């Protein structure tokens, strides 16, 4: 049996095919400012983007910027984020991150991975989303549950941990394409390559997938 093509040779084809399939793929969170995107992304941990988008209008009406949230106590934020899950911890992180933004960055969301990772509740996934969509900076590949699942099914990575999947994906496509790869995999994971029942017969990249039956 001939050997399946390497991940490095398939990744650009996968990126191109998914780009044609999802030409308007972009961040699914609703936001107007880098601060709103930061907070929305923090809330999206273990919560769907759809639910976050239902929460944030009232949250941002009450706490529109870092200064407003920094002046609050976590208990004041909790009612606005309760349906996002882990709401006490998320409220605490929103207030903590906002206070650090005021103290160190004049209330402005920083534009480096290192500075973002200093904020409470911010890991690489959140930082990558903010940098890519708010500032157009490709600092990494966002690895959520969809990207993790598809990276393994497509054999773009041999690992299951996001921290080990990300560097594997970063090696497969040029830096300007890092977030394009991520968002297209996310859209495909939602629409076709779902967790419970992947629609392999209808998949336009099945011929590039070693997991295809």
C-alpha positions, 0 to 999 in steps of 0.5 A, a space after each residue: 500500500 502506498 504511503 499517505 502523503 506527509 502532513 507538510 505536503 497536504 497542509 497547503 492543499 487543505 488550507 486552499 480547499 477550506 479557503 474555497 469552502 469557507 471564504 468568509 471565515 472569521 472570528 465568530 465572537 461579536 466585538 467592537 474593540 480589542 478589549 471587548 474581544 479579549 473579554 469575549 474570548 476569555 468567556 468562550 473557554 468551555 462555552 460556545 461562541 453563540 452563548 458568549 454573544 448573548 452574554 456580552 451586550 449587557 456585560 459591555 453596556 455595564 462594563 464598556 472598557 478596562 476602567 469600568 471593569 477595574 473599578 468593580 468587584 468580581 461579585 458585580 460582574 458575576 451576574 452578567 457572566 453566570 451562564 458562561 460556566 465557571 462564572 466566578 473564576 471568569 468574573 475574577 479574571 475579567 476584573 483582574 485583567 482589567 486592573 492590570 491593563 489599567 496599571 501597566 498599559 493605560 487601559 489598552 490591550 497590548 500587542 505582544 504575546 508576552 504581555 497578554 500572557 501576563 493577564 489573569 485568565 489569558 493563555 495562548 489561545 486567547 492571546 492568539 485570537 486577540 492578536 490575530 483578529 484585533 491587530 492582524 498579528 499572527 503570533 500563533 495558531 489558535 488550537 480550540 477543540 475543533 482544531 485539536 480534533 481535526 489536526 489529529 484526524 488529518 494527521 497534521 499532528 501526532 499529539 493530543 495536547 493543544 500546547 504540542 499541536 500548535 507548534 506542529 501546525 505552525 511548521 506546516 504553513 507560512 506564518 501569514 496563514 496561521 490564523 487562516 488555517 485555524 479559523 478554517 479548521 474551526 468552521 469545517 469542524 463545526 459544519 462537516 468534521 463534527 465530534 460525534 458524527 463526521 460527514 466523511 462522504 460529503 467532505 471535500 478534503 476526504 482525499 487528503 485525510 488519512 482517517 477517511 474510511 
